[in-house]
């Protein structure tokens, strides 16, 4: 995975010009597997890297998801503490980058962003 400039925009041509199977998240997964990250955890990390970009998560989260250091910090976390990595990445995916979550009782998406009633 190459290093990207800040801030990373969803319309970044370096990402849009990639061909199938050679997106940065695919590169990250290959790097993670080569470093010894278990396959299931590498797949979860790949999804996290991809969603951070495709859903336009804030720049701080993109940084945590490998976009500015070639994913090295994510790989180190996965190797050092796989359980923590899995919990952290799954929570980011479940909440779409800390934006909200599905209410299990209603099945509805509940945004963490306060909605103004006076608008």
HELIX and SHEET records of a PDB file:
HELIX    1   1 UNK A   13  UNK A   16  1                                   4    
HELIX    2   2 UNK A   24  UNK A   35  1                                  12    
HELIX    3   3 UNK A   39  UNK A   54  1                                  16    
HELIX    4   4 UNK A   59  UNK A   64  1                                   6    
HELIX    5   5 UNK A   72  UNK A   80  1                                   9    
HELIX    6   6 UNK A   82  UNK A   94  1                                  13    
SHEET    1   A 2 UNK A 100  UNK A 102  0                                        
SHEET    2   A 2 UNK A 109  UNK A 111 -1                                        
END                                                                             
